[in-house]
Amino acid sequence: MRPSELLRRTLHNWPIKLAAVLTALVLWYQLREVEPVVERSLERPLEVVGLGEDRAVVGLPKSVTVRFRGTARIVENLNPGAVIVFVDLSGVNEGSFAANVQVRAPSGVQIAEVVPAKVEARVERLGAGVLPVEVYAPGSVVTFEPDSVEMRGPAGLVERARAAVGVDLTAEGTVRLVAFDEAGTPLPELTLDPDTARITFRSPTLARKEVDLVLLPAPRDLHPVRVEAPAKVTLVGPPGVLGQITAVQAEAEWRVGEYTAPLELLLPPDVDAIGVVLAKLKVEPAKPLE
């Protein structure tokens, strides 16, 4: 094609072509004004891909923060579940590693920042075992089931674990369990099966307290010649109730003779004495008044 012919075709309808370009630029700027560019941050769980079934990872953060940039319509309506954050450990068999955090997001958004962008951890072989269950309930004594659970996770942590521990704070009947080592360090990387314990019985925590024993007097028609009774008695009951008790009254089985008999303690509900409280008595009939 001759140069003159090429130039002629290029300049053909050039005012229309120029107008189309200008119109596109105007529309682009208008869209920028209507839909401004915004940013949004999401915290997403960090997933692992490419790891062998007989291997586990120790030391990875549970989640990663991703900051996105894009038009308001796309970014503000972004479904968090559509954002996948992961590290690819294909080829990592065992030992320490460093890997870049990768993000898979819908089209139309730009990844502005990933925190952390790189992670360091280690891969261990998978281990398994059984842990005893311990449940603590402040202010209560509880029984629970099961008494043991299965654990699975990195072999090094399996060897350290000593108990699956739960704390009953809500009194809802079900307690979440977490593996702990001997030093009291939690090991959340270990998977427990089951991972909860069920409270089967609950009672208030009992306390002990020693208080004075006050023996009530004998009837007027009897005369105690000798009375040997403990000066104090040890009680067991709820701490709040025991705190209000300073002495306990007791009634004896009064009759003529020399004998040993248990005392009947006048105690509030839910409070008991430790053991049987006995008294040695020698009682005679009272002399009539002259």
DOKETI-569343 format. One record per residue: x, y, z of N, C-alpha, C in turn; residue in one letter. Coordinates in Angstrom, 1 decimal, padded with zeros to 4 digits. Layout:
// residues N
n.x|n.y|n.z|ca.x|ca.y|ca.z|c.x|c.y|c.z|residuo
X|Y|Z|X|Y|Z|X|Y|Z|A
...
This chain:
// residues 290
n.x|n.y|n.z|ca.x|ca.y|ca.z|c.x|c.y|c.z|residuo
000.9|-001.2|000.0|000.0|000.0|000.0|000.9|001.2|000.0|M
000.5|002.2|-000.8|001.3|003.4|-001.0|001.2|004.3|000.3|R
002.2|005.0|000.6|002.2|005.9|001.8|001.0|006.9|001.8|P
000.7|007.4|000.6|-000.4|008.4|000.5|-001.7|007.7|000.8|S
-001.8|006.4|000.4|-003.1|005.7|000.6|-003.2|005.4|002.1|E
-002.1|005.0|002.8|-002.1|004.8|004.2|-002.5|006.0|005.0|L
-001.9|007.1|004.6|-002.2|008.4|005.3|-003.7|008.8|005.1|L
-004.2|008.5|003.9|-005.6|008.9|003.7|-006.5|008.1|004.5|R
-006.3|006.7|004.7|-007.1|005.9|005.5|-007.0|006.3|007.0|R
-005.8|006.7|007.4|-005.6|007.0|008.8|-006.4|008.3|009.2|T
-006.4|009.2|008.2|-007.1|010.5|008.5|-008.6|010.4|008.2|L
-009.0|009.3|007.6|-010.4|009.2|007.3|-011.3|009.2|008.5|H
-012.3|010.1|008.5|-013.2|010.3|009.6|-012.5|010.6|011.0|N
-011.4|011.3|010.9|-010.6|011.5|012.1|-011.4|012.4|013.1|W
-012.3|013.3|012.7|-013.0|014.0|013.8|-013.9|013.0|014.6|P
-014.5|012.0|013.9|-015.3|011.0|014.7|-014.5|010.2|015.6|I
-013.3|009.8|015.2|-012.4|009.0|016.0|-011.9|009.8|017.2|K
-011.6|011.0|017.0|-011.1|011.9|018.1|-012.2|012.1|019.1|L
-013.4|012.3|018.6|-014.6|012.5|019.5|-014.8|011.2|020.4|A
-014.6|010.0|019.8|-014.8|008.8|020.5|-013.8|008.7|021.6|A
-012.6|009.0|021.3|-011.5|008.9|022.4|-011.8|009.9|023.5|V
-012.2|011.1|023.1|-012.5|012.1|024.2|-013.7|011.7|025.0|L
-014.7|011.1|024.4|-015.9|010.6|025.1|-015.5|009.5|026.1|T
-014.6|008.6|025.7|-014.1|007.6|026.6|-013.4|008.1|027.8|A
-012.5|009.1|027.5|-011.8|009.8|028.6|-012.7|010.4|029.6|L
-013.7|011.1|029.1|-014.7|011.8|030.0|-015.5|010.8|030.8|V
-015.9|009.7|030.2|-016.6|008.7|030.9|-015.8|008.1|032.0|L
-014.5|007.8|031.7|-013.6|007.2|032.7|-013.4|008.1|033.9|W
-013.3|009.4|033.6|-013.1|010.4|034.7|-014.4|010.5|035.5|Y
-015.6|010.4|034.8|-016.8|010.5|035.5|-017.0|009.2|036.5|Q
-016.6|008.1|035.9|-016.7|006.9|036.7|-015.8|007.0|038.0|L
-014.7|007.5|037.8|-013.8|007.7|038.9|-014.4|008.6|040.0|R
-015.2|009.6|039.5|-015.8|010.5|040.5|-017.0|009.8|041.1|E
-017.8|009.0|040.3|-018.9|008.3|040.9|-018.5|007.2|041.8|V
-017.5|006.4|041.4|-017.0|005.3|042.2|-015.5|005.5|042.6|E
-015.3|006.2|043.7|-013.9|006.5|044.1|-013.2|005.2|044.5|P
-011.9|005.3|044.5|-011.1|004.1|044.9|-011.0|004.2|046.4|V
-011.3|003.0|047.1|-011.3|002.9|048.5|-010.4|001.7|048.9|V
-010.1|001.6|050.2|-009.3|000.5|050.7|-010.1|-000.1|051.9|E
-009.8|-001.4|052.1|-010.5|-002.2|053.1|-009.6|-003.3|053.6|R
-009.6|-003.5|054.9|-008.7|-004.6|055.4|-009.6|-005.7|056.0|S
-009.1|-006.9|055.8|-009.8|-008.1|056.2|-008.8|-009.0|056.9|L
-009.2|-009.7|058.0|-008.4|-010.7|058.7|-008.9|-012.0|058.3|E
-008.1|-012.8|057.7|-008.5|-014.1|057.1|-007.6|-015.2|057.7|R
-008.2|-016.4|057.9|-007.4|-017.5|058.4|-006.4|-018.0|057.4|P
-005.2|-018.3|057.9|-004.1|-018.8|057.1|-004.2|-020.3|056.9|L
-004.4|-020.7|055.6|-004.5|-022.1|055.3|-003.2|-022.6|054.8|E
-003.0|-023.9|054.8|-001.8|-024.6|054.3|-002.2|-025.6|053.2|V
-001.5|-025.5|052.1|-001.7|-026.5|051.0|-000.4|-027.2|050.7|V
-000.6|-028.3|050.1|000.6|-029.1|049.6|001.4|-029.8|050.7|G
000.8|-030.0|051.9|001.4|-030.7|053.0|001.0|-032.1|053.0|L
001.9|-033.0|053.3|001.6|-034.4|053.4|000.7|-034.7|054.5|G
-000.2|-035.8|054.3|-001.1|-036.1|055.4|-000.5|-036.5|056.7|E
000.7|-037.0|056.6|001.4|-037.5|057.9|002.3|-036.4|058.5|D
002.1|-035.1|058.1|002.9|-034.0|058.5|002.0|-032.9|059.1|R
002.6|-032.1|060.0|001.8|-031.0|060.7|002.8|-029.8|060.8|A
002.2|-028.6|060.8|003.0|-027.4|060.9|002.9|-026.8|062.3|V
004.1|-026.3|062.8|004.2|-025.7|064.1|004.7|-024.3|063.9|V
004.0|-023.3|064.5|004.5|-021.9|064.5|003.9|-021.0|063.5|G
002.9|-021.4|062.7|002.3|-020.5|061.8|001.3|-019.6|062.5|L
001.1|-018.4|062.1|000.1|-017.5|062.7|-001.3|-018.1|062.3|P
-002.3|-017.9|063.1|-003.6|-018.4|062.8|-004.3|-017.6|061.7|K
-004.0|-016.3|061.6|-004.6|-015.5|060.6|-003.7|-014.5|060.0|S
-004.1|-013.8|058.9|-003.3|-012.8|058.2|-004.2|-011.7|057.9|V
-003.7|-010.5|057.9|-004.5|-009.3|057.6|-004.1|-008.9|056.1|T
-005.2|-008.7|055.3|-005.0|-008.3|053.9|-005.7|-007.0|053.7|V
-005.0|-006.1|053.1|-005.6|-004.8|052.7|-005.8|-004.7|051.2|R
-007.0|-004.4|050.8|-007.4|-004.4|049.4|-007.6|-002.9|049.0|F
-007.5|-002.7|047.6|-007.8|-001.4|047.0|-008.6|-001.6|045.8|R
-009.6|-000.8|045.6|-010.5|-000.9|044.4|-011.6|000.1|044.5|G
-012.5|000.0|043.5|-013.7|000.9|043.5|-014.6|000.6|044.7|T
-015.3|001.6|045.2|-016.1|001.4|046.4|-017.2|000.3|046.2|A
-017.7|000.2|045.0|-018.8|-000.8|044.7|-018.2|-002.2|044.9|R
-017.0|-002.5|044.4|-016.5|-003.8|044.5|-015.9|-004.1|045.8|I
-015.1|-003.2|046.4|-014.4|-003.5|047.6|-015.4|-003.6|048.8|V
-016.4|-002.7|048.9|-017.3|-002.7|050.0|-018.3|-003.9|050.0|E
-018.5|-004.5|048.8|-019.4|-005.6|048.6|-018.6|-006.9|048.6|N
-017.3|-006.8|048.8|-016.4|-008.0|048.7|-016.8|-009.1|049.8|L
-017.1|-010.3|049.4|-017.4|-011.4|050.3|-016.1|-011.9|050.9|N
-016.0|-011.8|052.3|-014.7|-012.3|052.9|-014.4|-013.7|052.6|P
-015.5|-014.6|052.4|-015.2|-016.0|052.1|-014.6|-016.2|050.7|G
-014.7|-015.2|049.9|-014.1|-015.3|048.6|-012.6|-015.0|048.6|A
-012.0|-014.6|049.7|-010.6|-014.3|049.8|-009.9|-015.5|050.5|V
-009.0|-016.1|049.8|-008.3|-017.3|050.3|-006.8|-016.9|050.5|I
-006.4|-017.1|051.8|-005.0|-016.8|052.1|-004.3|-018.1|052.5|V
-003.2|-018.3|051.9|-002.5|-019.6|052.1|-001.0|-019.6|051.9|F
-000.4|-020.6|052.4|001.0|-020.9|052.1|001.1|-022.2|051.4|V
001.9|-022.3|050.4|002.1|-023.6|049.6|003.4|-024.3|050.1|D
003.2|-025.4|050.8|004.3|-026.2|051.3|004.7|-027.4|050.5|L
004.3|-027.4|049.3|004.7|-028.5|048.4|006.2|-028.7|048.4|S
006.6|-029.9|048.6|008.1|-030.1|048.6|008.7|-029.9|050.0|G
008.0|-029.4|051.0|008.6|-029.3|052.3|008.3|-030.6|053.1|V
009.3|-031.3|053.4|009.1|-032.6|054.1|009.1|-032.5|055.6|N
010.2|-031.9|056.1|010.3|-031.8|057.6|011.4|-030.8|057.9|E
011.2|-030.0|059.0|012.1|-029.0|059.4|011.6|-027.6|059.2|G
012.5|-026.6|059.4|012.1|-025.2|059.4|012.0|-024.8|057.9|S
011.1|-023.8|057.7|010.9|-023.2|056.4|010.5|-021.8|056.5|F
010.6|-021.1|055.4|010.1|-019.7|055.2|009.3|-019.7|053.9|A
008.1|-019.1|054.0|007.3|-019.1|052.8|006.5|-017.8|052.7|A
006.3|-017.4|051.4|005.5|-016.2|051.2|004.0|-016.5|051.3|N
003.3|-015.6|051.9|001.8|-015.7|052.0|001.2|-015.3|050.7|V
000.4|-016.2|050.2|-000.3|-015.9|048.9|-001.8|-015.7|049.1|Q
-002.3|-014.8|048.3|-003.7|-014.4|048.4|-004.5|-014.6|047.1|V
-005.6|-015.3|047.2|-006.5|-015.4|046.0|-007.7|-014.6|046.3|R
-008.0|-013.6|045.4|-009.1|-012.7|045.6|-009.9|-012.6|044.3|A
-011.1|-012.1|044.4|-011.9|-011.9|043.1|-011.3|-010.8|042.3|P
-011.6|-010.9|041.0|-011.1|-009.9|040.1|-011.7|-008.5|040.4|S
-011.0|-007.5|040.1|-011.5|-006.1|040.3|-010.9|-005.5|041.6|G
-010.1|-006.3|042.4|-009.5|-005.7|043.6|-008.0|-005.9|043.5|V
-007.3|-005.0|044.1|-005.9|-005.0|044.1|-005.4|-005.3|045.5|Q
-004.4|-006.2|045.6|-003.9|-006.5|047.0|-002.8|-005.4|047.3|I
-003.2|-004.5|048.3|-002.3|-003.4|048.7|-001.2|-003.8|049.7|A
-001.6|-004.7|050.6|-000.7|-005.1|051.7|-001.1|-006.4|052.3|E
-000.1|-007.3|052.7|-000.4|-008.5|053.4|000.5|-008.5|054.6|V
-000.1|-008.7|055.8|000.7|-008.7|057.1|000.3|-009.9|057.9|V
001.3|-010.8|058.1|002.7|-010.8|057.6|002.7|-011.2|056.1|P
003.6|-010.7|055.4|003.8|-011.1|054.0|004.6|-012.4|053.8|A
005.4|-012.7|054.8|006.2|-013.9|054.8|006.2|-014.6|056.2|K
006.1|-015.9|056.3|006.0|-016.6|057.6|007.2|-017.6|057.7|V
007.6|-017.8|058.9|008.6|-018.9|059.2|008.0|-019.8|060.2|E
008.1|-021.1|060.0|007.6|-022.1|060.9|008.4|-023.4|060.6|A
007.9|-024.5|061.1|008.5|-025.8|060.8|007.5|-026.9|060.6|R
007.9|-027.9|059.9|007.1|-029.0|059.6|007.6|-030.2|060.5|V
006.6|-030.9|061.1|007.0|-032.1|061.9|006.1|-033.2|061.5|E
006.6|-034.5|061.8|005.7|-035.6|061.5|004.5|-035.6|062.5|R
003.4|-036.2|062.1|002.2|-036.2|062.8|002.3|-037.2|063.9|L
001.8|-036.9|065.1|001.8|-037.8|066.2|000.4|-037.9|066.8|G
000.2|-038.9|067.7|-001.2|-039.1|068.3|-001.0|-039.7|069.7|A
-002.0|-039.5|070.5|-001.9|-040.1|071.9|-003.2|-039.8|072.6|G
-003.2|-040.1|073.9|-004.4|-039.9|074.7|-004.1|-039.0|075.9|V
-005.0|-038.1|076.3|-004.7|-037.1|077.4|-005.8|-037.3|078.4|L
-005.5|-037.2|079.7|-006.5|-037.2|080.7|-007.2|-035.8|080.7|P
-008.4|-035.7|081.1|-009.2|-034.5|081.1|-009.2|-033.9|082.5|V
-009.0|-032.6|082.7|-009.2|-031.9|083.9|-010.1|-030.7|083.7|E
-011.1|-030.5|084.6|-012.0|-029.4|084.5|-012.0|-028.6|085.8|V
-011.8|-027.3|085.7|-011.8|-026.5|086.9|-013.0|-025.6|086.8|Y
-013.7|-025.5|088.0|-014.9|-024.7|088.1|-014.8|-023.9|089.4|A
-014.4|-022.6|089.2|-014.3|-021.7|090.4|-015.5|-021.7|091.2|P
-015.5|-021.9|092.5|-016.6|-021.9|093.3|-017.5|-023.1|093.4|G
-017.1|-024.1|092.6|-017.9|-025.4|092.6|-017.0|-026.6|092.5|S
-017.6|-027.7|092.9|-017.0|-029.0|092.7|-017.8|-029.7|091.6|V
-017.1|-030.2|090.5|-017.9|-030.8|089.4|-017.4|-032.2|089.1|V
-018.2|-033.0|088.5|-017.8|-034.2|087.9|-018.2|-034.0|086.4|T
-017.5|-034.8|085.5|-017.6|-034.5|084.1|-017.3|-035.8|083.3|F
-017.6|-035.7|082.0|-017.2|-036.8|081.1|-016.9|-036.2|079.8|E
-016.0|-036.8|079.0|-015.2|-038.0|079.3|-014.0|-037.7|080.2|P
-013.4|-038.8|080.7|-012.2|-038.6|081.5|-010.9|-038.6|080.7|D
-011.0|-038.8|079.4|-009.8|-038.8|078.6|-010.2|-038.5|077.1|S
-009.3|-037.9|076.4|-009.6|-037.6|075.0|-008.4|-038.0|074.1|V
-008.6|-038.2|072.8|-007.5|-038.5|071.9|-007.0|-037.2|071.4|E
-005.7|-037.1|071.2|-005.0|-035.9|070.6|-004.2|-036.3|069.4|M
-004.1|-035.3|068.5|-003.4|-035.5|067.2|-002.7|-034.2|066.9|R
-001.5|-034.3|066.4|-000.8|-033.0|066.0|000.7|-033.3|065.9|G
001.5|-032.2|065.8|002.9|-032.3|065.7|003.5|-033.2|066.8|P
004.4|-034.2|066.4|004.9|-035.2|067.3|005.6|-034.5|068.5|A
006.3|-033.4|068.3|007.0|-032.8|069.4|006.0|-032.3|070.5|G
004.9|-031.7|070.0|003.9|-031.2|070.9|003.1|-032.4|071.6|L
002.9|-033.4|070.9|002.2|-034.6|071.5|003.0|-035.1|072.6|V
004.4|-035.2|072.5|005.2|-035.6|073.6|005.2|-034.7|074.8|E
005.0|-033.4|074.5|005.0|-032.4|075.7|003.7|-032.4|076.4|R
002.6|-032.7|075.7|001.2|-032.6|076.3|001.0|-033.5|077.5|A
000.4|-033.0|078.5|000.1|-033.7|079.8|-001.4|-033.8|080.1|R
-002.2|-032.9|079.7|-003.6|-032.9|080.1|-004.4|-032.1|079.1|A
-005.7|-032.4|079.0|-006.7|-031.6|078.3|-007.5|-030.9|079.3|A
-007.4|-029.6|079.4|-007.9|-028.8|080.5|-009.0|-027.9|080.0|V
-010.1|-027.8|080.8|-011.2|-026.9|080.6|-011.5|-026.1|081.8|G
-012.0|-024.9|081.7|-012.4|-024.0|082.8|-013.9|-023.7|082.6|V
-014.6|-024.1|083.6|-016.1|-023.9|083.6|-016.4|-022.5|084.2|D
-016.6|-021.5|083.3|-016.9|-020.1|083.8|-018.3|-019.7|083.6|L
-019.0|-020.4|082.7|-020.4|-020.0|082.3|-021.4|-020.9|082.9|T
-021.1|-022.0|083.5|-022.0|-022.9|084.0|-023.1|-023.4|083.0|A
-022.7|-023.5|081.7|-023.6|-023.9|080.7|-023.6|-025.4|080.5|E
-022.7|-026.1|081.2|-022.7|-027.6|081.1|-021.7|-028.2|080.1|G
-021.2|-027.4|079.2|-020.2|-027.8|078.3|-019.0|-026.9|078.3|T
-017.8|-027.6|078.4|-016.5|-026.9|078.6|-015.6|-027.2|077.4|V
-015.0|-026.2|076.8|-014.0|-026.3|075.7|-012.7|-026.8|076.3|R
-012.1|-027.8|075.7|-010.8|-028.3|076.2|-009.6|-027.9|075.3|L
-008.5|-027.6|076.0|-007.3|-027.3|075.3|-006.1|-028.1|075.9|V
-005.2|-028.6|075.1|-004.1|-029.4|075.6|-003.1|-028.4|076.3|A
-002.5|-028.9|077.4|-001.5|-028.1|078.1|-000.3|-029.0|078.4|F
000.9|-028.4|078.5|002.1|-029.2|078.9|002.3|-029.1|080.4|D
003.4|-029.7|080.9|003.6|-029.7|082.3|003.8|-028.4|082.9|E
004.3|-027.4|082.1|004.6|-026.1|082.6|003.4|-025.2|082.6|A
002.2|-025.7|082.1|001.0|-024.9|082.1|000.9|-024.1|080.8|G
001.7|-024.4|079.8|001.6|-023.7|078.5|000.6|-024.4|077.6|T
-000.4|-023.6|077.0|-001.4|-024.2|076.2|-000.7|-024.6|074.8|P
-001.3|-025.7|074.3|-000.8|-026.2|073.0|-002.0|-026.3|072.0|L
-002.5|-025.1|071.5|-003.7|-025.1|070.7|-003.5|-025.8|069.3|P
-002.2|-026.1|069.0|-002.0|-026.7|067.7|-002.4|-028.2|067.7|E
-002.6|-028.8|068.9|-003.1|-030.1|069.0|-004.6|-030.2|068.8|L
-005.0|-031.1|068.0|-006.4|-031.4|067.8|-006.9|-032.4|068.8|T
-008.0|-032.1|069.5|-008.6|-033.1|070.5|-009.9|-033.6|070.0|L
-010.1|-034.9|070.4|-011.3|-035.6|070.0|-011.8|-036.4|071.1|D
-013.0|-036.0|071.8|-013.7|-034.8|071.5|-013.0|-033.6|072.1|P
-013.4|-032.4|071.7|-012.7|-031.2|072.2|-013.5|-030.5|073.3|D
-014.5|-031.1|073.8|-015.3|-030.6|074.9|-015.6|-031.6|076.0|T
-015.9|-031.2|077.2|-016.3|-032.0|078.3|-017.7|-031.6|078.7|A
-018.4|-032.6|079.2|-019.8|-032.3|079.7|-019.9|-032.4|081.2|R
-020.4|-031.3|081.8|-020.5|-031.4|083.3|-021.7|-032.3|083.6|I
-021.5|-033.3|084.5|-022.6|-034.2|084.9|-023.1|-033.9|086.3|T
-022.3|-033.2|087.1|-022.8|-032.9|088.5|-022.0|-031.7|088.9|F
-022.7|-030.8|089.7|-022.1|-029.6|090.2|-022.6|-029.3|091.6|R
-021.7|-029.0|092.5|-022.0|-028.6|093.9|-021.1|-027.5|094.3|S
-021.5|-026.7|095.3|-020.7|-025.6|095.8|-019.4|-026.1|096.4|P
-018.4|-025.3|096.3|-017.1|-025.6|096.9|-017.3|-025.6|098.4|T
-016.8|-026.6|099.2|-017.0|-026.6|100.6|-015.7|-026.1|101.3|L
-015.9|-025.5|102.4|-014.8|-025.0|103.2|-014.9|-025.6|104.6|A
-013.8|-025.5|105.4|-013.7|-026.0|106.8|-013.5|-024.8|107.7|R
-014.1|-024.9|108.9|-013.9|-023.9|109.9|-014.1|-024.5|111.3|K
-013.3|-024.1|112.2|-013.4|-024.5|113.6|-014.1|-023.4|114.4|E
-015.2|-023.8|115.1|-015.9|-022.8|115.9|-016.1|-023.3|117.3|V
-016.6|-022.4|118.2|-016.9|-022.8|119.6|-018.1|-023.6|119.6|D
-018.1|-024.6|120.6|-019.3|-025.4|120.8|-019.9|-025.0|122.1|L
-021.2|-024.7|122.1|-022.0|-024.2|123.3|-023.0|-025.2|123.6|V
-022.9|-025.9|124.8|-023.9|-026.9|125.1|-025.1|-026.3|125.9|L
-026.3|-026.5|125.4|-027.5|-026.0|126.0|-027.7|-026.6|127.4|L
-028.3|-025.9|128.3|-028.4|-026.4|129.7|-029.4|-027.6|129.8|P
-029.3|-028.3|130.8|-030.1|-029.5|131.1|-031.5|-029.0|131.6|A
-032.5|-029.9|131.5|-033.8|-029.5|132.0|-033.7|-029.3|133.6|P
-034.7|-028.5|134.1|-034.6|-028.2|135.5|-034.7|-029.3|136.5|R
-035.3|-030.4|136.0|-035.5|-031.6|136.9|-034.3|-032.5|136.9|D
-033.2|-032.1|136.2|-031.9|-032.9|136.1|-030.8|-032.0|136.5|L
-029.8|-032.7|137.2|-028.6|-032.0|137.7|-027.4|-032.6|137.1|H
-026.7|-031.9|136.1|-025.4|-032.5|135.6|-024.3|-032.4|136.6|P
-023.8|-033.6|137.0|-022.7|-033.7|138.0|-021.4|-033.5|137.2|V
-021.3|-034.1|136.1|-020.1|-034.0|135.3|-020.4|-033.9|133.8|R
-019.8|-033.0|133.1|-020.0|-032.8|131.6|-018.7|-032.6|130.9|V
-018.4|-033.6|130.1|-017.1|-033.5|129.3|-017.5|-033.5|127.8|E
-017.4|-032.3|127.2|-017.8|-032.1|125.8|-016.7|-031.3|125.1|A
-016.5|-031.4|123.8|-015.4|-030.7|123.1|-015.7|-029.2|123.2|P
-014.7|-028.4|123.4|-014.8|-026.9|123.4|-015.1|-026.4|122.0|A
-014.6|-027.1|121.0|-014.7|-026.6|119.6|-015.2|-027.8|118.7|K
-015.7|-027.4|117.5|-016.1|-028.4|116.6|-015.7|-027.9|115.2|V
-015.4|-028.8|114.3|-015.0|-028.4|112.9|-016.2|-028.6|112.0|T
-016.5|-027.6|111.3|-017.7|-027.6|110.4|-017.2|-027.6|108.9|L
-018.1|-028.1|108.0|-017.8|-028.1|106.6|-019.1|-027.6|105.9|V
-018.9|-026.6|105.0|-020.0|-026.0|104.3|-019.6|-025.0|103.3|G
-020.6|-024.3|102.7|-020.3|-023.2|101.7|-019.5|-022.1|102.4|P
-018.5|-021.5|101.8|-017.7|-020.5|102.5|-018.5|-019.3|103.0|P
-019.5|-018.9|102.2|-020.3|-017.7|102.6|-021.1|-018.0|103.8|G
-021.5|-019.2|104.0|-022.3|-019.5|105.2|-021.4|-019.7|106.4|V
-020.3|-020.4|106.2|-019.4|-020.6|107.3|-018.8|-019.3|107.9|L
-018.7|-018.3|107.0|-018.1|-017.0|107.4|-019.0|-016.3|108.4|G
-020.3|-016.7|108.5|-021.2|-016.0|109.5|-021.3|-016.8|110.8|Q
-020.7|-017.9|110.9|-020.8|-018.8|112.1|-019.6|-018.6|113.0|I
-019.8|-018.2|114.2|-018.7|-018.1|115.2|-018.8|-019.1|116.3|T
-020.1|-019.7|116.5|-020.3|-020.7|117.5|-021.5|-021.5|117.2|A
-021.5|-022.8|117.7|-022.6|-023.7|117.4|-023.2|-024.2|118.7|V
-024.5|-024.1|118.8|-025.2|-024.7|120.0|-025.4|-026.2|119.8|Q
-025.4|-026.9|120.9|-025.7|-028.3|120.9|-026.6|-028.8|122.0|A
-027.4|-029.8|121.7|-028.3|-030.3|122.7|-027.8|-031.7|123.0|E
-027.8|-032.0|124.3|-027.4|-033.4|124.8|-028.7|-034.2|125.1|A
-028.5|-035.5|125.1|-029.6|-036.4|125.5|-029.6|-036.5|127.0|E
-030.3|-035.7|127.7|-030.3|-035.6|129.1|-031.1|-036.7|129.8|W
-030.5|-037.5|130.7|-031.2|-038.5|131.5|-030.4|-038.8|132.7|R
-030.9|-039.4|133.6|-030.2|-039.8|134.8|-029.3|-040.9|134.5|V
-028.0|-040.8|135.0|-027.1|-041.9|134.8|-025.7|-041.3|134.4|G
-024.8|-042.2|134.2|-023.4|-041.9|133.7|-023.3|-042.6|132.3|E
-023.1|-041.8|131.3|-023.1|-042.3|129.9|-022.4|-041.4|128.9|Y
-022.1|-041.9|127.7|-021.6|-041.2|126.6|-022.6|-041.1|125.5|T
-022.9|-040.0|125.0|-024.0|-039.8|124.0|-023.6|-038.8|123.0|A
-024.0|-038.9|121.7|-023.8|-037.9|120.7|-024.5|-036.6|121.0|P
-024.0|-035.5|120.6|-024.6|-034.2|120.7|-025.3|-033.9|119.4|L
-026.5|-033.3|119.5|-027.2|-032.8|118.3|-026.9|-031.3|118.1|E
-026.1|-031.1|117.0|-025.7|-029.7|116.7|-026.8|-029.0|116.0|L
-027.0|-027.8|116.3|-028.0|-027.0|115.7|-027.3|-026.2|114.6|L
-027.4|-026.7|113.4|-026.6|-026.2|112.2|-027.5|-025.6|111.2|L
-027.1|-024.6|110.4|-027.9|-024.1|109.3|-027.8|-025.1|108.2|P
-028.7|-025.0|107.2|-028.7|-025.9|106.0|-027.4|-025.9|105.3|P
-027.0|-027.0|104.7|-025.8|-027.2|103.9|-024.5|-027.2|104.8|D
-024.6|-027.2|106.1|-023.5|-027.2|107.0|-023.5|-028.5|107.8|V
-022.3|-029.1|107.9|-022.2|-030.4|108.6|-021.0|-030.3|109.5|D
-021.0|-031.1|110.5|-019.8|-031.3|111.4|-019.0|-032.5|110.9|A
-017.7|-032.4|111.1|-016.8|-033.5|110.7|-016.8|-034.5|111.9|I
-017.3|-035.7|111.6|-017.3|-036.7|112.6|-018.5|-036.6|113.6|G
-018.6|-037.5|114.5|-019.6|-037.5|115.5|-019.1|-036.8|116.7|V
-019.9|-035.8|117.2|-019.4|-035.1|118.4|-020.1|-035.7|119.6|V
-019.2|-036.3|120.6|-019.7|-037.0|121.7|-019.5|-036.2|123.0|L
-020.3|-036.5|124.0|-020.1|-035.9|125.3|-020.3|-037.0|126.4|A
-019.4|-036.9|127.4|-019.5|-037.8|128.6|-020.3|-037.1|129.7|K
-021.3|-037.7|130.1|-022.2|-037.0|131.1|-022.5|-037.9|132.3|L
-022.6|-037.2|133.4|-023.1|-037.9|134.7|-024.2|-037.0|135.2|K
-025.4|-037.5|135.3|-026.6|-036.7|135.6|-027.3|-037.4|136.7|V
-027.7|-036.5|137.6|-028.5|-037.0|138.8|-029.8|-036.2|138.8|E
-030.8|-036.7|139.5|-032.1|-035.9|139.6|-031.8|-034.6|140.4|P
-032.5|-033.6|140.0|-032.3|-032.3|140.7|-032.9|-032.4|142.1|A
-032.3|-031.8|143.1|-032.9|-031.8|144.5|-034.0|-030.9|144.5|K
-035.1|-031.3|145.2|-036.2|-030.4|145.3|-035.9|-029.2|146.1|P
-036.5|-028.1|145.7|-036.3|-026.8|146.5|-037.0|-026.9|147.8|L
-036.3|-026.5|148.9|-036.9|-026.5|150.2|-037.7|-025.2|150.4|E
